[in-house]
Amino acid sequence: MKCKEIKNNLYDFISNRLEEATSKEVEEHLEQCNECKPELEKLKKTLSILDHWDSPKLNEYFTNKVMSQIIDIRRKRVTIFKKLFRPSLIPLEAVALVCIVFLGVLIFRGIFTPKVKEVSRELKIQLEITEAKNPIIIETENIELTFISMNKIIRTHNGDLISSKKVESGIKIIFYVKEEKERELFQDLKQLGRTQIKKKGYKDRNGNIVMIIKEIPDN
């Protein structure tokens, strides 16, 4: 059995889905092949990530905490309004207090707003440099199985999985394949689910392909 066939059978080998004879042949190959051994370890590491996959859940006290903060903000606004316009203040004092508050707001905005904009602009530039502008999107009914199938496809095209991590929308993976292999790989991706691939912007600054696997949204 050649390396390509071994790599395609690694998941079934780990999960004991192969026939006894085939499983023994894969095991003997792995003992001798220095190319397939690292692929086995990568797959084991990937599966360990999925073992700890948990859907994000909101804290049971989240709603109460948010509502209490909203109520507190409203109370503070009402208190300030009453202080500004209570009858005991003579007109001149009220006008002076309003002017001071107004000037304070203008000074605050003049000092701090440009810095906020500058930081936001720098952060945006950094993200554009390090991240892919248009990552490949695959929408599927089963994120975990699609992730495993994606690993098989990467290995089939002699690629390398650089990293994988959970994100809010699903699983983000970064991998590398040679440019001459990309067209064939993109054809295989269409078998996994709804695929969105832009002509440009799906690579990071290191030339690696960025992909997000997420569940098909409910209609």
N, C-alpha and C positions, 0 to 999 in steps of 0.2 A: 504494500500500500504506500502510495506517494505522500509527500508532506501535505499537499493541497487537500487530499482526501482525509488525512489525519486531522487537519485543522477544522475541517467541516464537521467532524465527528466528535470534537472535544466536549461540547456541551452534553451530548448524549452519553459520552463516556463518563463524565462526572456524575450525571444523574442516573447512571446504571440503566440506560434504555437500550443499550446495544446487545446484540446476541452474544453469547458467551465466546464464540470463536472470534468474532469481530473485536470484542472488547480485549481479548488476549493479544490480538494482533496490534491493536493500538498501544497497549501497555508495553509490549516488547519494543515497538518503534520509539516510544517516548524514552525508554531507558538508554537508547543508543543515539538519538537525534538531538543535537544541541540547538537546532533551530526551533523545534516544536516544543521543547521543554518550557522556554520563556512564555510561549503563547498559552500554555496550560496555566501557568502561574498568573498571567494577566487575567484570564477568564475567571479563575478562582477569586481574584481580588475584586473583579467587577461584580460577581455574584454576591460577594459579601456586602457590597454597597447596597444591593437590592434587598438583602435580608433585613437591613435597618431602615427600609423605606417606610415612612409614616406620612399619611396625608396631614397637611396643616390644619390644626384645630384652634378655634378661638377659646380663650379662657372663659369659663362660665360667668365670671364677674365682669367681663369686658363691657357689656351693654350698660350695666348699672354704673360703672366707673365713668364712662363717657357722659352719660346723662347727668351725673352729679357734677362733673366739671362744667357742663353747659349751664346748669342752674347757677353755679357759683359765679361764672362770668356775667350772667344776666344780673345777678344781685349787685355785683360790683359796679356795673354800668348805671343801675338805678341809683345807687348810693352817691356816685359822682355827680349825676344829674341833679339830685336833690340838693347837694352841697352848693352847686353852682347857682341854683335858682331859688333857694329858700328865701322866704320873705324877710328874714331878719337881716340879710345883707343889704346895705345901702347900694344904690345903683352904681356908684363909682367903684366900689370894691368888687362888685360882680363883673363889671367891664374889665377891670384890671386882671382879675383871676382868669377870665376867658382869654385875654390877650397873652398872658403868661403860658397857659396851656397850649395855645395855638403856636406861639413862637417855639415852645419846646418840641412840638411835633415837627415843625419845619427844620429845626436844627438837627434833630435825630435822623430825619430822613436824609438830610443833606450830608451827614457824616457817615452814616452806616449803609445806605442803599448802594452807593457805587461799589463798596467793598463786596457786598453780597453778589452783585452782578458780576464783579471781576472773578470771584471764587467760582460762581456757576459757569462762567465762560471757560475758565481753566479746566474745571472738571469735565465739561463737555468735550474740550479738545483732547484731554487725556483718554476719555472713553472712545473717541473716534480713532485714536491712534492704536490703542491696545485691543479693542473689540472689533468684531466684524459688524459692518453696518447692516447687512442683510443676511443673517444666519439662515441656513436651510431649516425649514419647518416641516415636520412630519406629524400629521394628526392621525391618531390611531385609537382603537377601542381598548387596547391593552398595552400600556407603556412598558411594563416589564418584559413581556415577550418580544416586543418590537426592539427593545434595547439589546436583548440577547441576539436577535436576528441581525441587528446592525453590526454587532461585533463579528459575527460570522462573515458578513459581506466585506468588512474591512480586511479581515485576514485573507479572504479569497483573492482580494486585489493587492495582496502583499503590502498592506498599509499598517500603520501603527496607531493605536489608541493612546493619545497624549494624556487626556484627563476626562473625568466624568463626575458630575456633581448634581445634587438635587437643587432645583430652582422652584420658584413659586408656581410656574406653569407646567412643570414636568421634570425632565432630565436634560441637562445640557452636556453635550459631549464635544470634545475637540480631538480631531484625528488628522493624520497625514497620509496622503497617497500621492504617487507621482502624477504629474499633469496628464501624461498619456493614458493613465488609467481612469481619470475622472469621468469621462463620457460613459464608459461601461458601468462604473459604479453608480452614476446617476440613474441609469436605466434600471438597475437592480433596486434602487430606492423606491421606485414607483410601485413595487410589489408590497411594500410595507404599509401603505396607507395614503392619505391625501398628502401630496408632496408639493411644497412651494420652494422653487429654486430660482433665484435671480441670476442674471447674467454676470453681475459683478457684486462685490461686497460681502461674499460669504466666507472670506478668509480673514484671519487676523494678521497682524504685522509680521508674524513669523512664517506666514505662508500656510498655516494649518487651517483646515476646514472646520467651521463652527456650525453645530446643528442643535436644534431643540426638538425633543420628542415630547409631544403633549397629547392629552386626550381630545377626542373629537367633541366639540362643544355641543351641549344639548340644544335642540331646536326649540 
